[in-house]
Amino acid sequence: MMGARSSHTNAVARTLSTVAVSLLLLVCWTDQVVAASDVPIAGDSAGVPDRLAGVQPFNLKRVTVRGGTGTFEVRGSIDTTVLGSYVGLADALRKGFTFQLAGAGLPLPQTIHFPPCVSVIICEGSASEVASFVRKGTSNRFDVTITGYEPFNGPFVPLGVLTTLSLGDEDFVGLSAHCRARGRGQQNVTCRP
C-alpha cells in the first residue's frame, strides 16, 4: 500500500512540475514575442519587463539527462560583459555560484551549489559536478559546460527545460523547448534550442 501511495505522489509531483515549467516557458515566450514587437509594457524606462530585468541569456546548445545513470550535461554560452568580462567572471566564481535545472519531467528543480572556485577553466561542485568556462578568443563570450551525477529518475517528458546559472548578482537563464525523450521507459531526454 505504501509503495502505491509513493508512486502516486511521484506521479503527481511530476505532473505539477511539467505544468509549472510549461507555464514558465509560455510566460517567457510571451515576453519575448511582446519585446520583439516593440510594444511598450510595464517595466523599466527601456521597456524591459520587470520580471525579465536583470536576467541575462544563457544560450543553450544542448541539455542531456540520463535517468539510468543519473548523469546530466548542459552546454551553452554566456556573455560576461555584464559581469565585467573575464575579471568579473573570475571574481564571481571566487564567491561560489549556483546552477539550477528544471523541467523535462523532473519532479523538482535540481539545484547545485558550487563552492568558491579559483580556476575559470574547471570548477568542482560539492559532489561530483564540474563546470567549465572556456573563453572564445579575446571576446567576453564563454562556452559553459556543466556535468554531474544526480538521482534523476524517468520517465521524462519532452516539454522543455529551464536552466539558471547564478553568478554574482546576475542570473543567466536558458530555455529549450525542443526536447526528445527516448530509451526504455523514457529514461533519457535531450533538449536543443
Residue pairs with C-beta under 8 A, 6 or more apart in sequence:
10 107
13 107
13 108
14 105
14 106
14 107
14 157
17 102
17 103
17 105
17 106
17 107
17 108
18 103
18 105
18 157
18 159
20 102
21 102
21 103
21 104
21 159
21 160
21 161
21 162
22 159
22 160
24 102
24 162
25 103
25 159
25 160
25 162
25 175
25 177
27 51
28 52
28 173
28 175
29 175
29 177
31 49
31 51
31 52
34 41
34 49
35 47
35 48
35 49
35 52
38 47
40 47
41 47
41 49
42 49
42 50
43 49
43 50
43 52
43 53
44 50
44 53
54 169
54 170
54 171
55 171
55 172
55 173
56 78
56 79
56 82
56 170
56 171
56 172
56 173
57 78
57 79
57 172
57 173
57 174
58 76
58 77
58 78
58 144
58 163
58 164
58 165
58 172
58 173
58 174
59 76
59 77
59 78
59 174
59 193
60 74
60 75
60 76
60 161
60 163
60 174
60 175
60 176
60 191
60 192
60 193
61 75
61 76
61 77
61 192
61 193
62 73
62 74
62 75
62 190
62 191
62 192
63 72
63 73
63 74
63 75
63 101
63 104
63 161
63 163
63 176
63 179
63 190
63 191
63 192
64 72
64 73
64 74
64 188
64 189
64 190
64 191
65 71
65 72
65 101
65 104
65 106
65 152
65 156
65 188
65 189
65 190
66 72
66 152
66 187
66 188
67 152
67 153
67 154
67 155
67 156
67 183
67 187
67 188
68 154
68 183
68 187
68 188
69 149
70 149
70 150
70 151
70 152
71 147
71 148
71 149
71 150
71 152
72 101
72 110
72 146
72 147
72 148
72 149
72 150
72 152
73 145
73 146
73 147
74 99
74 101
74 144
74 145
74 146
74 147
74 163
74 174
75 143
75 144
75 145
76 143
76 144
76 163
76 174
77 136
77 141
77 142
77 143
77 144
78 141
78 142
78 144
78 165
78 172
79 140
79 141
80 86
80 88
80 89
80 140
80 141
80 142
81 140
82 88
82 170
83 89
83 91
83 92
83 167
83 168
83 170
84 91
85 140
86 120
86 135
86 140
88 168
89 120
89 133
89 142
89 167
90 120
91 168
92 167
92 168
92 170
93 116
93 117
93 118
93 119
93 120
93 123
93 133
93 167
94 116
94 117
94 118
95 116
95 168
96 113
96 114
96 115
96 116
96 117
97 113
97 114
97 117
97 123
97 131
97 165
97 166
97 167
97 168
98 111
98 112
98 113
98 114
98 164
98 165
98 166
99 111
99 112
99 114
99 129
99 131
99 146
99 163
99 164
99 165
99 166
100 109
100 110
100 111
100 112
100 163
100 164
100 166
101 109
101 110
101 161
101 162
101 163
102 108
102 109
102 110
102 161
102 162
102 163
103 159
103 160
103 161
103 162
104 156
104 157
104 158
104 159
104 160
104 161
104 179
104 181
104 189
104 191
105 154
105 155
105 156
105 157
105 159
105 181
105 189
106 152
106 156
110 150
110 152
112 125
112 126
112 127
112 129
112 146
112 148
112 150
113 125
113 126
114 123
114 124
114 125
114 126
114 129
114 131
115 124
115 125
115 126
117 123
117 124
117 131
120 133
120 135
121 132
121 133
121 134
122 130
122 131
122 132
123 130
123 131
123 132
123 133
124 130
125 131
125 148
127 148
127 149
128 148
128 149
129 146
129 147
129 148
129 149
130 145
130 146
130 147
130 148
131 144
131 145
131 146
132 144
132 145
132 146
133 142
133 143
133 144
134 142
134 143
134 145
135 141
135 142
136 142
136 143
144 165
146 165
153 187
154 181
154 183
154 185
154 186
154 187
154 188
154 189
155 181
155 185
155 186
155 187
156 179
156 181
156 186
156 187
156 188
156 189
157 179
157 181
157 186
157 189
158 179
158 180
158 181
158 189
159 177
159 179
160 175
160 176
160 177
160 178
160 179
160 191
161 175
161 176
161 179
161 191
162 173
162 174
162 175
163 173
163 174
163 175
164 171
164 172
164 173
164 174
165 171
165 172
165 173
165 174
166 172
176 191
176 192
176 193
177 191
178 191
178 192
178 193
179 189
179 190
179 191
179 192
180 189
180 190
180 191
181 188
181 189
182 188
182 189
182 190
